[in-house]
């Protein structure tokens, strides 16, 4: 009985270690380039302000939901930002 309990806890420890290593691997692989609206020489805080302004302009006008995404992209690109 003791041997079986020890074997079960050893298997659980191996499984736990496997999942920890797997999680670390997945997180390290996903740590690459993060996409955002960017413009040369412009900080992220300004990009967030411009994005907010674009969303506001779209929200004020009666725009269908199907058109909102493309209008947002057009607005940001029109202000010189690119999705990178």
Number of C-alpha atoms within 10 A of each C-alpha: 6 7 8 9 10 11 12 12 12 12 12 12 12 12 12 12 12 12 12 12 12 12 12 11 11 11 11 10 9 9 8 8 7 7 9 13 17 19 18 8 6 10 10 13 9 12 18 14 11 17 19 13 15 18 17 12 15 18 12 8 8 9 12 10 8 8 10 15 13 11 16 19 16 14 19 22 15 10 13 12 20 15 11 10
